[in-house]
Amino acid sequence: MRLGGNQKIDLIRKVPLFARCSRAELKEIALLADEIDLHEGKEMTREGEPGREFFVLLEGTADVKKNSRRVNTLGAGDFFGEIALVSREPRTATVTATSPVRALVITDRSFRRLLDDAPQVQTKVMEAMAERLAPETL
């Protein structure tokens, strides 16, 4: 069963990168998100490689590995790869499906086009990034 627009918006709203966005802006982002199905064992990201997409898991599970060591397990509602949408840094981990996965995916090209066309979204995303990356204050 495929998600409706409101369901996509509700999932995207939970991503810290988009937390400052209005409902209308979230709707624009949701329009960029494609639903995909992936098989168990599918590598969604590879450590050290360029990041070209962002994922929100709808169903299934995935392992996160750094230096070939599992550091986390993801499930429905978890997301990863969002930093790759705004930075051009290599992936910091490998994420592999450990079951069949259904996910929302947004490509960097689509997202960058949105940021170019909607400066208000770009500002909110950059504020969220700065907040996330800033060292904790004493």
VMD Tcl script that builds the backbone (N, CA, C; Angstrom):
set m [mol new atoms 414]
animate dup $m
set s [atomselect $m all]
$s set {name element resname resid chain x y z} {
  {N N MET 1 A 0.839 -1.182 0.000}
  {CA C MET 1 A 0.000 0.000 0.000}
  {C C MET 1 A 0.887 1.249 0.000}
  {N N ARG 2 A 0.646 2.144 -0.900}
  {CA C ARG 2 A 1.439 3.366 -1.022}
  {C C ARG 2 A 0.917 4.451 -0.099}
  {N N LEU 3 A 1.828 5.312 0.354}
  {CA C LEU 3 A 1.468 6.394 1.260}
  {C C LEU 3 A 0.753 7.510 0.524}
  {N N GLY 4 A -0.181 8.142 1.227}
  {CA C GLY 4 A -0.797 9.352 0.714}
  {C C GLY 4 A 0.082 10.541 1.037}
  {N N GLY 5 A -0.240 11.674 0.462}
  {CA C GLY 5 A 0.553 12.886 0.661}
  {C C GLY 5 A 0.687 13.291 2.113}
  {N N ASN 6 A -0.430 13.213 2.873}
  {CA C ASN 6 A -0.372 13.608 4.289}
  {C C ASN 6 A 0.524 12.680 5.092}
  {N N GLN 7 A 0.525 11.397 4.766}
  {CA C GLN 7 A 1.388 10.459 5.477}
  {C C GLN 7 A 2.864 10.771 5.208}
  {N N LYS 8 A 3.186 11.105 3.958}
  {CA C LYS 8 A 4.564 11.484 3.629}
  {C C LYS 8 A 4.968 12.729 4.413}
  {N N ILE 9 A 4.067 13.709 4.436}
  {CA C ILE 9 A 4.351 14.955 5.150}
  {C C ILE 9 A 4.611 14.674 6.626}
  {N N ASP 10 A 3.783 13.836 7.230}
  {CA C ASP 10 A 3.941 13.519 8.655}
  {C C ASP 10 A 5.282 12.841 8.930}
  {N N LEU 11 A 5.731 11.968 8.032}
  {CA C LEU 11 A 7.033 11.312 8.212}
  {C C LEU 11 A 8.180 12.305 8.040}
  {N N ILE 12 A 8.093 13.131 7.032}
  {CA C ILE 12 A 9.157 14.097 6.749}
  {C C ILE 12 A 9.253 15.137 7.865}
  {N N ARG 13 A 8.124 15.489 8.459}
  {CA C ARG 13 A 8.103 16.469 9.552}
  {C C ARG 13 A 8.960 15.991 10.732}
  {N N LYS 14 A 9.090 14.694 10.932}
  {CA C LYS 14 A 9.844 14.140 12.062}
  {C C LYS 14 A 11.354 14.227 11.867}
  {N N VAL 15 A 11.795 14.515 10.656}
  {CA C VAL 15 A 13.221 14.615 10.367}
  {C C VAL 15 A 13.723 15.974 10.864}
  {N N PRO 16 A 14.704 15.992 11.782}
  {CA C PRO 16 A 15.167 17.263 12.354}
  {C C PRO 16 A 15.565 18.307 11.302}
  {N N LEU 17 A 16.091 17.880 10.188}
  {CA C LEU 17 A 16.508 18.804 9.142}
  {C C LEU 17 A 15.335 19.646 8.631}
  {N N PHE 18 A 14.123 19.093 8.701}
  {CA C PHE 18 A 12.946 19.776 8.167}
  {C C PHE 18 A 12.007 20.287 9.252}
  {N N ALA 19 A 12.430 20.234 10.511}
  {CA C ALA 19 A 11.558 20.567 11.636}
  {C C ALA 19 A 11.054 22.007 11.609}
  {N N ARG 20 A 11.800 22.917 11.019}
  {CA C ARG 20 A 11.412 24.327 11.000}
  {C C ARG 20 A 10.500 24.671 9.824}
  {N N CYS 21 A 10.272 23.719 8.942}
  {CA C CYS 21 A 9.486 23.987 7.729}
  {C C CYS 21 A 7.988 24.019 8.014}
  {N N SER 22 A 7.289 24.878 7.280}
  {CA C SER 22 A 5.831 24.967 7.387}
  {C C SER 22 A 5.191 23.753 6.702}
  {N N ARG 23 A 3.906 23.581 6.903}
  {CA C ARG 23 A 3.197 22.470 6.266}
  {C C ARG 23 A 3.293 22.587 4.737}
  {N N ALA 24 A 3.170 23.785 4.207}
  {CA C ALA 24 A 3.263 23.978 2.755}
  {C C ALA 24 A 4.658 23.599 2.250}
  {N N GLU 25 A 5.690 23.959 3.006}
  {CA C GLU 25 A 7.055 23.613 2.620}
  {C C GLU 25 A 7.282 22.104 2.715}
  {N N LEU 26 A 6.730 21.491 3.771}
  {CA C LEU 26 A 6.835 20.032 3.909}
  {C C LEU 26 A 6.141 19.329 2.745}
  {N N LYS 27 A 5.046 19.912 2.279}
  {CA C LYS 27 A 4.326 19.341 1.136}
  {C C LYS 27 A 5.219 19.366 -0.106}
  {N N GLU 28 A 5.942 20.470 -0.301}
  {CA C GLU 28 A 6.876 20.558 -1.432}
  {C C GLU 28 A 7.952 19.477 -1.335}
  {N N ILE 29 A 8.469 19.266 -0.135}
  {CA C ILE 29 A 9.498 18.248 0.080}
  {C C ILE 29 A 8.913 16.862 -0.173}
  {N N ALA 30 A 7.692 16.620 0.324}
  {CA C ALA 30 A 7.035 15.316 0.149}
  {C C ALA 30 A 6.840 14.984 -1.329}
  {N N LEU 31 A 6.598 15.998 -2.140}
  {CA C LEU 31 A 6.419 15.763 -3.577}
  {C C LEU 31 A 7.694 15.221 -4.227}
  {N N LEU 32 A 8.846 15.511 -3.607}
  {CA C LEU 32 A 10.127 15.030 -4.127}
  {C C LEU 32 A 10.412 13.586 -3.733}
  {N N ALA 33 A 9.719 13.108 -2.694}
  {CA C ALA 33 A 10.013 11.795 -2.115}
  {C C ALA 33 A 9.346 10.683 -2.917}
  {N N ASP 34 A 10.163 9.734 -3.350}
  {CA C ASP 34 A 9.658 8.546 -4.040}
  {C C ASP 34 A 9.631 7.381 -3.063}
  {N N GLU 35 A 8.634 6.534 -3.197}
  {CA C GLU 35 A 8.568 5.311 -2.399}
  {C C GLU 35 A 9.265 4.202 -3.170}
  {N N ILE 36 A 10.169 3.506 -2.493}
  {CA C ILE 36 A 10.895 2.413 -3.148}
  {C C ILE 36 A 10.854 1.164 -2.277}
  {N N ASP 37 A 10.992 0.028 -2.919}
  {CA C ASP 37 A 11.085 -1.257 -2.237}
  {C C ASP 37 A 12.471 -1.826 -2.506}
  {N N LEU 38 A 13.133 -2.299 -1.454}
  {CA C LEU 38 A 14.486 -2.849 -1.562}
  {C C LEU 38 A 14.523 -4.232 -0.928}
  {N N HIS 39 A 15.365 -5.086 -1.459}
  {CA C HIS 39 A 15.469 -6.448 -0.941}
  {C C HIS 39 A 16.460 -6.524 0.212}
  {N N GLU 40 A 16.302 -7.562 1.022}
  {CA C GLU 40 A 17.232 -7.818 2.114}
  {C C GLU 40 A 18.643 -7.931 1.538}
  {N N GLY 41 A 19.601 -7.311 2.198}
  {CA C GLY 41 A 20.984 -7.349 1.748}
  {C C GLY 41 A 21.371 -6.162 0.876}
  {N N LYS 42 A 20.406 -5.360 0.470}
  {CA C LYS 42 A 20.685 -4.198 -0.378}
  {C C LYS 42 A 21.445 -3.137 0.414}
  {N N GLU 43 A 22.586 -2.722 -0.126}
  {CA C GLU 43 A 23.386 -1.664 0.481}
  {C C GLU 43 A 22.811 -0.323 0.023}
  {N N MET 44 A 22.313 0.447 0.975}
  {CA C MET 44 A 21.681 1.723 0.636}
  {C C MET 44 A 22.686 2.866 0.621}
  {N N THR 45 A 23.685 2.794 1.506}
  {CA C THR 45 A 24.789 3.753 1.493}
  {C C THR 45 A 26.075 2.983 1.762}
  {N N ARG 46 A 27.182 3.531 1.295}
  {CA C ARG 46 A 28.482 2.900 1.538}
  {C C ARG 46 A 29.431 3.937 2.124}
  {N N GLU 47 A 30.027 3.587 3.249}
  {CA C GLU 47 A 30.968 4.457 3.935}
  {C C GLU 47 A 32.066 4.913 2.975}
  {N N GLY 48 A 32.342 6.236 3.006}
  {CA C GLY 48 A 33.410 6.794 2.193}
  {C C GLY 48 A 32.990 7.225 0.797}
  {N N GLU 49 A 31.799 6.817 0.355}
  {CA C GLU 49 A 31.338 7.197 -0.981}
  {C C GLU 49 A 30.481 8.455 -0.909}
  {N N PRO 50 A 30.336 9.145 -2.038}
  {CA C PRO 50 A 29.493 10.351 -2.034}
  {C C PRO 50 A 28.043 9.997 -1.702}
  {N N GLY 51 A 27.385 10.911 -1.011}
  {CA C GLY 51 A 25.972 10.721 -0.697}
  {C C GLY 51 A 25.110 11.377 -1.754}
  {N N ARG 52 A 24.160 10.626 -2.279}
  {CA C ARG 52 A 23.301 11.165 -3.341}
  {C C ARG 52 A 21.819 11.096 -3.020}
  {N N GLU 53 A 21.480 10.550 -1.833}
  {CA C GLU 53 A 20.079 10.474 -1.480}
  {C C GLU 53 A 19.905 10.397 0.028}
  {N N PHE 54 A 18.674 10.633 0.410}
  {CA C PHE 54 A 18.251 10.634 1.802}
  {C C PHE 54 A 17.098 9.649 1.921}
  {N N PHE 55 A 17.066 8.863 2.994}
  {CA C PHE 55 A 16.067 7.812 3.158}
  {C C PHE 55 A 15.281 7.980 4.458}
  {N N VAL 56 A 13.994 7.638 4.397}
  {CA C VAL 56 A 13.156 7.453 5.583}
  {C C VAL 56 A 12.605 6.038 5.470}
  {N N LEU 57 A 12.905 5.194 6.460}
  {CA C LEU 57 A 12.413 3.815 6.420}
  {C C LEU 57 A 10.934 3.779 6.789}
  {N N LEU 58 A 10.138 3.148 5.947}
  {CA C LEU 58 A 8.712 2.976 6.223}
  {C C LEU 58 A 8.438 1.611 6.828}
  {N N GLU 59 A 9.128 0.606 6.307}
  {CA C GLU 59 A 9.003 -0.768 6.791}
  {C C GLU 59 A 10.363 -1.429 6.670}
  {N N GLY 60 A 10.626 -2.390 7.549}
  {CA C GLY 60 A 11.863 -3.153 7.471}
  {C C GLY 60 A 12.924 -2.643 8.419}
  {N N THR 61 A 14.088 -3.289 8.331}
  {CA C THR 61 A 15.203 -2.954 9.209}
  {C C THR 61 A 16.500 -2.853 8.407}
  {N N ALA 62 A 17.457 -2.145 8.984}
  {CA C ALA 62 A 18.758 -1.978 8.334}
  {C C ALA 62 A 19.831 -1.820 9.403}
  {N N ASP 63 A 21.021 -2.330 9.101}
  {CA C ASP 63 A 22.173 -2.169 9.984}
  {C C ASP 63 A 23.034 -1.014 9.511}
  {N N VAL 64 A 23.563 -0.278 10.477}
  {CA C VAL 64 A 24.500 0.815 10.217}
  {C C VAL 64 A 25.866 0.332 10.680}
  {N N LYS 65 A 26.845 0.357 9.757}
  {CA C LYS 65 A 28.199 -0.082 10.106}
  {C C LYS 65 A 29.212 1.012 9.808}
  {N N LYS 66 A 30.141 1.167 10.755}
  {CA C LYS 66 A 31.292 2.058 10.578}
  {C C LYS 66 A 32.523 1.197 10.722}
  {N N ASN 67 A 33.429 1.309 9.774}
  {CA C ASN 67 A 34.642 0.486 9.791}
  {C C ASN 67 A 34.290 -0.992 9.955}
  {N N SER 68 A 33.260 -1.432 9.253}
  {CA C SER 68 A 32.785 -2.829 9.240}
  {C C SER 68 A 32.224 -3.302 10.581}
  {N N ARG 69 A 32.009 -2.400 11.518}
  {CA C ARG 69 A 31.447 -2.754 12.830}
  {C C ARG 69 A 30.044 -2.169 12.968}
  {N N ARG 70 A 29.070 -3.003 13.343}
  {CA C ARG 70 A 27.701 -2.502 13.503}
  {C C ARG 70 A 27.640 -1.523 14.665}
  {N N VAL 71 A 27.067 -0.352 14.378}
  {CA C VAL 71 A 26.945 0.677 15.403}
  {C C VAL 71 A 25.490 1.013 15.713}
  {N N ASN 72 A 24.569 0.551 14.855}
  {CA C ASN 72 A 23.159 0.862 15.079}
  {C C ASN 72 A 22.298 -0.039 14.199}
  {N N THR 73 A 21.045 -0.203 14.605}
  {CA C THR 73 A 20.051 -0.880 13.792}
  {C C THR 73 A 18.885 0.082 13.623}
  {N N LEU 74 A 18.428 0.249 12.389}
  {CA C LEU 74 A 17.342 1.171 12.081}
  {C C LEU 74 A 16.063 0.407 11.791}
  {N N GLY 75 A 14.933 1.050 12.047}
  {CA C GLY 75 A 13.639 0.456 11.762}
  {C C GLY 75 A 12.674 1.504 11.231}
  {N N ALA 76 A 11.411 1.130 11.120}
  {CA C ALA 76 A 10.389 2.023 10.582}
  {C C ALA 76 A 10.407 3.373 11.305}
  {N N GLY 77 A 10.402 4.447 10.526}
  {CA C GLY 77 A 10.429 5.800 11.074}
  {C C GLY 77 A 11.821 6.389 11.177}
  {N N ASP 78 A 12.849 5.551 11.132}
  {CA C ASP 78 A 14.221 6.059 11.183}
  {C C ASP 78 A 14.608 6.628 9.819}
  {N N PHE 79 A 15.582 7.506 9.826}
  {CA C PHE 79 A 16.032 8.161 8.603}
  {C C PHE 79 A 17.544 8.276 8.619}
  {N N PHE 80 A 18.117 8.415 7.435}
  {CA C PHE 80 A 19.568 8.569 7.320}
  {C C PHE 80 A 19.905 9.177 5.970}
  {N N GLY 81 A 21.073 9.787 5.907}
  {CA C GLY 81 A 21.552 10.374 4.661}
  {C C GLY 81 A 21.168 11.824 4.465}
  {N N GLU 82 A 20.504 12.429 5.460}
  {CA C GLU 82 A 20.035 13.799 5.281}
  {C C GLU 82 A 21.168 14.798 5.156}
  {N N ILE 83 A 22.292 14.546 5.816}
  {CA C ILE 83 A 23.411 15.476 5.748}
  {C C ILE 83 A 23.964 15.536 4.319}
  {N N ALA 84 A 23.883 14.423 3.612}
  {CA C ALA 84 A 24.374 14.374 2.229}
  {C C ALA 84 A 23.583 15.297 1.307}
  {N N LEU 85 A 22.382 15.677 1.720}
  {CA C LEU 85 A 21.588 16.576 0.888}
  {C C LEU 85 A 22.138 17.988 0.888}
  {N N VAL 86 A 22.824 18.363 1.953}
  {CA C VAL 86 A 23.312 19.740 2.035}
  {C C VAL 86 A 24.831 19.847 2.082}
  {N N SER 87 A 25.508 18.755 2.378}
  {CA C SER 87 A 26.974 18.783 2.358}
  {C C SER 87 A 27.446 17.828 1.275}
  {N N ARG 88 A 28.641 17.992 0.868}
  {CA C ARG 88 A 29.181 17.084 -0.143}
  {C C ARG 88 A 30.226 16.159 0.458}
  {N N GLU 89 A 30.095 15.931 1.749}
  {CA C GLU 89 A 31.017 15.057 2.461}
  {C C GLU 89 A 30.707 13.593 2.144}
  {N N PRO 90 A 31.717 12.736 2.171}
  {CA C PRO 90 A 31.470 11.303 1.940}
  {C C PRO 90 A 30.610 10.710 3.057}
  {N N ARG 91 A 29.953 9.619 2.737}
  {CA C ARG 91 A 29.123 8.914 3.719}
  {C C ARG 91 A 29.990 8.502 4.903}
  {N N THR 92 A 29.426 8.612 6.094}
  {CA C THR 92 A 30.165 8.267 7.301}
  {C C THR 92 A 29.916 6.829 7.740}
  {N N ALA 93 A 28.970 6.138 7.069}
  {CA C ALA 93 A 28.642 4.768 7.454}
  {C C ALA 93 A 28.037 4.027 6.266}
  {N N THR 94 A 28.037 2.701 6.376}
  {CA C THR 94 A 27.367 1.845 5.407}
  {C C THR 94 A 26.050 1.407 6.024}
  {N N VAL 95 A 24.967 1.532 5.264}
  {CA C VAL 95 A 23.646 1.106 5.739}
  {C C VAL 95 A 23.148 0.023 4.799}
  {N N THR 96 A 22.834 -1.161 5.374}
  {CA C THR 96 A 22.418 -2.322 4.590}
  {C C THR 96 A 21.096 -2.858 5.123}
  {N N ALA 97 A 20.156 -3.133 4.223}
  {CA C ALA 97 A 18.858 -3.695 4.610}
  {C C ALA 97 A 19.055 -5.090 5.194}
  {N N THR 98 A 18.465 -5.334 6.352}
  {CA C THR 98 A 18.539 -6.656 6.976}
  {C C THR 98 A 17.212 -7.407 6.842}
  {N N SER 99 A 16.286 -6.809 6.105}
  {CA C SER 99 A 15.001 -7.415 5.769}
  {C C SER 99 A 14.515 -6.683 4.519}
  {N N PRO 100 A 13.439 -7.131 3.898}
  {CA C PRO 100 A 12.882 -6.302 2.827}
  {C C PRO 100 A 12.529 -4.924 3.414}
  {N N VAL 101 A 12.802 -3.872 2.650}
  {CA C VAL 101 A 12.613 -2.499 3.122}
  {C C VAL 101 A 11.726 -1.740 2.152}
  {N N ARG 102 A 10.832 -0.945 2.718}
  {CA C ARG 102 A 10.096 0.059 1.937}
  {C C ARG 102 A 10.527 1.395 2.508}
  {N N ALA 103 A 10.894 2.335 1.642}
  {CA C ALA 103 A 11.445 3.605 2.114}
  {C C ALA 103 A 11.006 4.756 1.227}
  {N N LEU 104 A 11.056 5.947 1.800}
  {CA C LEU 104 A 10.964 7.169 1.015}
  {C C LEU 104 A 12.387 7.578 0.698}
  {N N VAL 105 A 12.614 8.030 -0.524}
  {CA C VAL 105 A 13.947 8.479 -0.903}
  {C C VAL 105 A 13.836 9.825 -1.624}
  {N N ILE 106 A 14.744 10.719 -1.279}
  {CA C ILE 106 A 14.851 12.021 -1.945}
  {C C ILE 106 A 16.271 12.129 -2.469}
  {N N THR 107 A 16.400 12.392 -3.765}
  {CA C THR 107 A 17.734 12.509 -4.350}
  {C C THR 107 A 18.302 13.906 -4.090}
  {N N ASP 108 A 19.622 13.984 -4.085}
  {CA C ASP 108 A 20.259 15.275 -3.854}
  {C C ASP 108 A 19.906 16.266 -4.952}
  {N N ARG 109 A 19.797 15.817 -6.189}
  {CA C ARG 109 A 19.474 16.714 -7.313}
  {C C ARG 109 A 18.108 17.363 -7.101}
  {N N SER 110 A 17.109 16.556 -6.739}
  {CA C SER 110 A 15.765 17.097 -6.500}
  {C C SER 110 A 15.764 18.061 -5.327}
  {N N PHE 111 A 16.470 17.675 -4.269}
  {CA C PHE 111 A 16.482 18.510 -3.084}
  {C C PHE 111 A 17.209 19.825 -3.344}
  {N N ARG 112 A 18.326 19.783 -4.050}
  {CA C ARG 112 A 19.062 21.012 -4.360}
  {C C ARG 112 A 18.222 21.949 -5.235}
  {N N ARG 113 A 17.448 21.371 -6.148}
  {CA C ARG 113 A 16.549 22.179 -6.987}
  {C C ARG 113 A 15.524 22.881 -6.093}
  {N N LEU 114 A 14.974 22.154 -5.103}
  {CA C LEU 114 A 14.022 22.761 -4.172}
  {C C LEU 114 A 14.681 23.916 -3.422}
  {N N LEU 115 A 15.895 23.708 -2.933}
  {CA C LEU 115 A 16.579 24.767 -2.190}
  {C C LEU 115 A 16.831 25.987 -3.064}
  {N N ASP 116 A 17.154 25.757 -4.327}
  {CA C ASP 116 A 17.367 26.879 -5.248}
  {C C ASP 116 A 16.075 27.635 -5.517}
  {N N ASP 117 A 14.967 26.885 -5.640}
  {CA C ASP 117 A 13.681 27.490 -5.994}
  {C C ASP 117 A 12.930 28.056 -4.787}
  {N N ALA 118 A 13.277 27.611 -3.596}
  {CA C ALA 118 A 12.560 28.034 -2.383}
  {C C ALA 118 A 13.567 28.461 -1.315}
  {N N PRO 119 A 14.066 29.701 -1.415}
  {CA C PRO 119 A 15.090 30.163 -0.471}
  {C C PRO 119 A 14.654 30.091 0.991}
  {N N GLN 120 A 13.355 30.209 1.264}
  {CA C GLN 120 A 12.891 30.129 2.646}
  {C C GLN 120 A 13.122 28.733 3.213}
  {N N VAL 121 A 12.990 27.697 2.380}
  {CA C VAL 121 A 13.275 26.331 2.818}
  {C C VAL 121 A 14.782 26.191 3.059}
  {N N GLN 122 A 15.563 26.736 2.143}
  {CA C GLN 122 A 17.020 26.666 2.282}
  {C C GLN 122 A 17.465 27.281 3.602}
  {N N THR 123 A 16.924 28.434 3.948}
  {CA C THR 123 A 17.290 29.101 5.202}
  {C C THR 123 A 16.953 28.217 6.396}
  {N N LYS 124 A 15.771 27.624 6.415}
  {CA C LYS 124 A 15.350 26.790 7.544}
  {C C LYS 124 A 16.203 25.528 7.652}
  {N N VAL 125 A 16.541 24.945 6.515}
  {CA C VAL 125 A 17.382 23.744 6.514}
  {C C VAL 125 A 18.778 24.086 7.035}
  {N N MET 126 A 19.327 25.213 6.597}
  {CA C MET 126 A 20.659 25.619 7.051}
  {C C MET 126 A 20.668 25.929 8.543}
  {N N GLU 127 A 19.598 26.548 9.051}
  {CA C GLU 127 A 19.500 26.807 10.488}
  {C C GLU 127 A 19.487 25.490 11.264}
  {N N ALA 128 A 18.713 24.524 10.775}
  {CA C ALA 128 A 18.648 23.220 11.446}
  {C C ALA 128 A 20.000 22.522 11.403}
  {N N MET 129 A 20.707 22.623 10.264}
  {CA C MET 129 A 22.037 22.018 10.147}
  {C C MET 129 A 23.002 22.665 11.126}
  {N N ALA 130 A 22.984 23.989 11.198}
  {CA C ALA 130 A 23.889 24.705 12.099}
  {C C ALA 130 A 23.623 24.301 13.545}
  {N N GLU 131 A 22.359 24.185 13.900}
  {CA C GLU 131 A 21.996 23.782 15.260}
  {C C GLU 131 A 22.482 22.368 15.563}
  {N N ARG 132 A 22.335 21.487 14.592}
  {CA C ARG 132 A 22.729 20.092 14.781}
  {C C ARG 132 A 24.253 19.939 14.898}
  {N N LEU 133 A 24.984 20.747 14.139}
  {CA C LEU 133 A 26.436 20.619 14.089}
  {C C LEU 133 A 27.168 21.458 15.119}
  {N N ALA 134 A 26.466 22.400 15.740}
  {CA C ALA 134 A 27.100 23.302 16.707}
  {C C ALA 134 A 27.496 22.524 17.957}
  {N N PRO 135 A 28.683 22.838 18.523}
  {CA C PRO 135 A 29.063 22.192 19.774}
  {C C PRO 135 A 28.118 22.636 20.886}
  {N N GLU 136 A 27.917 21.757 21.832}
  {CA C GLU 136 A 27.034 22.105 22.950}
  {C C GLU 136 A 27.639 23.272 23.723}
  {N N THR 137 A 26.763 24.172 24.129}
  {CA C THR 137 A 27.247 25.317 24.916}
  {C C THR 137 A 27.195 24.963 26.392}
  {N N LEU 138 A 28.068 25.585 27.142}
  {CA C LEU 138 A 28.125 25.324 28.588}
  {C C LEU 138 A 27.155 26.185 29.341}
}
mol reanalyze $m
mol bondsrecalc $m
mol representation Tube
mol addrep $m
